[in-house]
Amino acid sequence: MSKINIALAQLACEDGQVEKNLQVMDKVIKEYGNTHEIILFPETYTIGFPSREVARKLAEPLNGPIMKHIERQAREANTTIVVGLYEREGDNVYNTTVLVSPEGLQLSYRKTHLFMEEAEKLEKGNYFRSCQWGDTRVGLLICYDCEFPETARSVAGLGTELILLTNGNMEPYGPVHRIAIQARALENQVFMAMANRVGVGGKYNFVGESIIVNPYGEIVVAAGNDEEVISAKIDTSIVQESRKDYYYLNERRLFPIGAHEIGPGVWETKF
């Protein structure tokens, strides 16, 4: 399908309260599922951002009760759910986002760039992925990932047309991610959609500002700082239209990182 209805669930979350968070999630799915092909929730929305001990206690494998619940909701509402959780694999725990269609789990992604104290309780992911979702190639990113151009470029390099980002951006960083999302969409000529958390959680005040951006870097729809669900219909044929005259991924030249001094006060990188 070239036209996709996407709902961004900009919600508050209760850290460590899985049952309460799932109840809120279920209400949104019930209301928007039959009219939207994708519902995007914030980062680790099912569990929030609890302490290290609680996060590791509540983490589950991708065949655990939380995933089974999400799969059931996607099937009953006939929609695709994108939401975050804590994934356990052996002794390791990851900040993971899953894409679950009515047919079941299609894609999972482990956050590759952990933010501040997050690195003390979780392991880093080590891959980027995309999947064929109907006629559209879809990829995933999580929060801090979007501040690194290489992440979206890596996902776009997999043929991705739509990148979905679960987010947990807070004050004092404000609109950083809204600006970053526009840049990532423009420089990769893809659609970007981000759902951010709102409200107070622990010591953080989450800023919202969820957004969908087209391949020209233009805002399709954007939320404010309060709890709400916003939606828009995107036309993925615009991706190929934006690449008609030039396609950054094909025309880029790859430069090494680092330099050597070639004269007093002069540095150079060769490629």
FENVENGI-V143605 format. One record per pair of residues at least 6 apart in sequence whose C-alpha atoms are under 8 Angstrom apart, sorted by the first residue. I is the first residue (numbers start at 0). GAP is how many residues later the second one is. D is the distance in whole Angstrom. If there is no record, write none. Layout:
I:GAP:D, I:GAP:D
//
This chain:
0:133:6, 0:134:5, 0:135:7, 1:133:7, 1:134:7, 1:232:8, 1:233:5, 1:234:5, 1:235:6, 2:230:6, 2:231:5, 2:232:4, 2:233:6, 3:32:8, 3:33:6, 3:34:8, 3:229:5, 3:230:5, 3:231:7, 3:232:8, 4:30:7, 4:31:5, 4:32:5, 4:33:7, 4:226:7, 4:227:6, 4:228:4, 4:229:7, 5:30:6, 5:31:6, 5:32:5, 5:33:6, 5:34:7, 5:225:5, 5:226:6, 5:227:6, 5:228:8, 6:25:7, 6:29:7, 6:31:6, 6:32:5, 6:33:6, 6:222:7, 6:223:6, 6:224:4, 6:225:7, 7:31:6, 7:32:5, 7:33:6, 7:185:8, 7:186:7, 7:187:5, 7:202:7, 7:203:8, 7:221:6, 7:222:5, 7:223:6, 8:19:7, 8:30:7, 8:31:6, 8:32:5, 8:33:7, 8:186:6, 8:187:8, 8:219:7, 8:220:5, 8:221:7, 9:31:7, 9:32:7, 9:185:6, 9:186:6, 9:187:6, 9:188:7, 9:198:6, 9:200:7, 9:213:8, 9:216:8, 9:217:6, 9:218:5, 9:219:6, 9:220:8, 10:30:8, 10:31:7, 10:185:8, 10:186:5, 10:187:6, 10:188:8, 10:216:5, 10:217:7, 10:218:8, 11:185:6, 11:186:5, 11:187:5, 11:188:8, 11:215:7, 12:8:6, 12:32:7, 12:35:6, 12:184:7, 12:185:8, 12:186:8, 12:188:7, 13:6:7, 13:7:7, 13:33:7, 13:34:6, 13:187:7, 14:32:6, 14:33:4, 14:34:5, 14:35:5, 14:186:7, 14:187:8, 15:31:5, 15:32:6, 15:33:7, 15:34:5, 15:38:7, 15:39:7, 15:42:8, 16:29:8, 16:30:6, 16:31:8, 17:28:6, 17:29:5, 20:24:7, 20:25:6, 20:26:7, 21:24:6, 25:47:7, 28:10:7, 28:44:7, 28:45:8, 28:48:7, 29:47:6, 31:7:8, 32:6:7, 32:41:8, 32:44:5, 32:45:7, 32:46:5, 33:43:6, 33:44:6, 33:45:7, 35:43:7, 36:41:8, 36:42:5, 36:43:6, 37:41:6, 37:42:5, 37:43:6, 37:44:7, 38:40:7, 38:41:6, 38:42:5, 38:43:6, 39:41:6, 39:42:5, 39:43:6, 39:124:8, 39:126:7, 39:154:8, 39:155:6, 40:40:8, 40:41:6, 40:42:5, 40:43:7, 40:125:6, 40:154:6, 40:155:7, 41:41:6, 41:42:7, 41:124:5, 41:125:5, 41:126:6, 41:153:5, 41:154:5, 41:155:5, 42:40:7, 42:41:5, 42:42:8, 42:54:7, 42:99:7, 42:100:7, 42:123:4, 42:124:5, 42:125:5, 42:152:8, 42:153:7, 42:154:7, 43:39:7, 43:40:4, 43:41:4, 43:42:7, 43:51:7, 43:52:7, 43:53:7, 43:122:8, 44:38:6, 44:39:5, 44:40:7, 45:20:8, 45:37:7, 45:38:6, 45:39:6, 46:8:8, 46:11:8, 46:38:6, 46:39:7, 47:37:8, 48:6:7, 48:152:8, 51:68:8, 51:69:5, 54:31:7, 54:66:8, 55:30:8, 55:32:8, 55:37:7, 55:65:8, 57:28:7, 58:26:7, 58:27:5, 58:28:5, 58:29:5, 58:34:7, 59:6:8, 59:26:7, 59:27:5, 59:28:5, 59:29:8, 60:26:5, 60:27:5, 60:28:6, 61:25:7, 61:26:8, 69:11:7, 69:30:7, 70:29:6, 70:30:7, 70:31:7, 70:32:8, 70:33:6, 70:34:7, 73:6:6, 73:7:6, 73:26:7, 73:27:6, 73:28:5, 73:30:8, 74:26:7, 74:27:4, 74:28:7, 74:29:8, 75:26:8, 76:25:8, 77:23:8, 77:24:5, 78:22:6, 78:23:6, 79:19:7, 79:20:5, 79:21:4, 79:22:6, 80:17:8, 80:18:6, 80:19:5, 80:20:6, 81:15:7, 81:16:6, 81:17:5, 81:18:6, 81:82:8, 81:84:8, 82:14:5, 82:15:6, 82:16:7, 82:83:7, 83:11:7, 83:12:6, 83:13:4, 83:14:6, 83:82:7, 84:10:6, 84:11:6, 84:12:6, 84:13:8, 85:7:7, 85:8:6, 85:9:5, 85:10:6, 86:6:5, 86:7:5, 86:8:6, 86:9:6, 87:6:7, 91:30:7, 91:31:6, 92:28:8, 92:29:5, 92:30:6, 93:16:6, 93:17:7, 93:28:5, 93:29:5, 93:30:7, 93:31:7, 94:15:6, 94:16:6, 94:27:7, 94:28:8, 95:12:7, 95:13:5, 95:14:4, 95:15:6, 96:11:6, 96:12:5, 96:13:7, 96:14:8, 96:43:7, 96:44:8, 96:45:7, 96:69:7, 97:7:7, 97:8:8, 97:9:6, 97:10:4, 97:11:7, 98:6:6, 98:7:6, 98:8:5, 98:9:6, 99:6:6, 99:7:7, 105:25:7, 106:22:8, 106:23:7, 106:24:6, 107:21:8, 107:32:8, 108:16:8, 108:18:8, 108:19:7, 108:20:7, 108:31:6, 108:32:7, 109:14:7, 109:15:5, 109:16:7, 109:17:8, 110:13:6, 110:14:5, 110:30:7, 110:31:6, 110:34:7, 111:12:5, 111:13:4, 111:14:6, 111:15:8, 111:33:7, 112:11:7, 112:12:8, 112:31:6, 112:32:5, 113:10:7, 113:30:7, 114:29:6, 127:23:8, 127:26:7, 127:27:6, 128:10:6, 128:11:7, 128:26:6, 128:29:7, 129:7:7, 129:8:5, 129:9:4, 129:10:7, 129:25:7, 129:28:6, 129:29:8, 129:30:6, 130:6:6, 130:7:5, 130:8:7, 131:6:6, 135:24:8, 135:25:7, 135:26:7, 135:100:8, 136:22:7, 136:23:5, 136:24:5, 136:25:7, 137:22:5, 137:23:6, 137:24:5, 137:25:6, 137:26:7, 138:16:6, 138:17:8, 138:21:6, 138:22:8, 138:23:6, 138:24:5, 138:25:6, 139:15:8, 139:23:5, 139:24:5, 139:25:6, 140:10:8, 140:11:8, 140:22:7, 140:23:6, 140:24:5, 140:25:7, 141:23:5, 141:24:5, 141:25:6, 142:22:7, 142:23:6, 142:24:4, 142:25:6, 142:26:7, 142:34:8, 143:23:8, 144:6:6, 145:6:7, 145:31:7, 145:34:6, 145:35:7, 145:38:7, 146:30:7, 146:33:6, 148:35:7, 151:11:8, 151:32:6, 151:36:7, 152:31:8, 152:35:6, 154:8:8, 155:7:8, 155:32:6, 155:34:7, 156:92:7, 159:30:7, 160:28:8, 160:29:5, 160:30:6, 160:75:7, 160:78:7, 161:28:6, 161:29:5, 161:30:6, 161:31:8, 161:74:8, 162:27:7, 162:28:6, 162:29:5, 162:30:6, 163:28:6, 163:29:5, 163:30:6, 164:27:8, 164:28:6, 164:29:5, 164:30:7, 165:28:6, 165:29:5, 165:30:7, 166:27:7, 166:28:6, 166:29:4, 166:30:7, 167:28:5, 167:29:5, 167:38:7, 168:8:7, 168:27:7, 168:28:7, 168:37:6, 168:38:6, 168:39:7, 169:34:6, 169:35:5, 169:36:4, 169:37:5, 170:33:7, 170:34:6, 170:35:6, 170:36:6, 173:33:6, 174:34:7, 177:31:7, 177:32:8, 177:33:7, 180:11:7, 180:12:8, 180:13:8, 180:32:7, 181:10:8, 181:31:6, 181:35:5, 181:36:7, 181:37:8, 182:34:6, 183:8:8, 183:33:8, 184:6:6, 184:7:6, 184:28:7, 184:29:7, 184:30:5, 184:31:7, 184:32:5, 185:28:8, 185:29:5, 185:30:5, 185:31:4, 186:61:7, 187:27:7, 187:60:7, 187:61:7, 188:25:8, 188:26:4, 188:27:6, 188:28:8, 188:50:6, 188:53:6, 188:54:7, 188:58:8, 188:59:8, 189:24:7, 189:25:4, 189:49:6, 190:21:7, 190:22:6, 190:23:5, 190:24:5, 190:45:8, 190:48:7, 191:20:6, 191:21:5, 191:22:7, 191:23:8, 192:17:8, 192:18:6, 192:19:4, 192:20:6, 193:16:5, 193:17:5, 193:18:6, 194:13:8, 194:14:8, 194:15:5, 194:16:7, 195:10:8, 195:11:7, 195:12:5, 195:13:7, 195:14:5, 196:9:6, 196:10:7, 196:11:5, 197:7:7, 197:8:4, 197:9:5, 197:10:5, 197:27:7, 197:28:6, 197:29:6, 198:6:6, 198:7:5, 198:8:7, 198:27:8, 198:28:8, 199:6:6, 206:18:5, 207:15:7, 207:16:6, 207:17:5, 207:18:7, 207:19:8, 208:13:6, 208:14:5, 208:15:5, 208:16:6, 209:12:6, 209:13:5, 209:14:7, 210:8:7, 210:9:8, 210:10:6, 210:11:4, 210:12:6, 211:7:6, 211:8:5, 211:9:5, 211:10:7, 211:20:8, 212:6:5, 212:7:5, 212:8:7, 213:6:7, 213:24:8, 214:23:7, 214:24:6, 214:27:6, 215:26:7, 219:12:7, 220:9:8, 220:10:7, 220:11:7, 221:8:8, 222:7:7, 253:17:8, 254:14:8, 254:15:8, 254:16:6, 255:13:7, 255:14:8, 255:15:7, 256:12:8, 257:11:7, 258:8:6, 258:9:5, 258:10:5, 259:7:5, 259:8:6, 259:9:7, 260:6:4, 260:7:6, 261:6:7
//
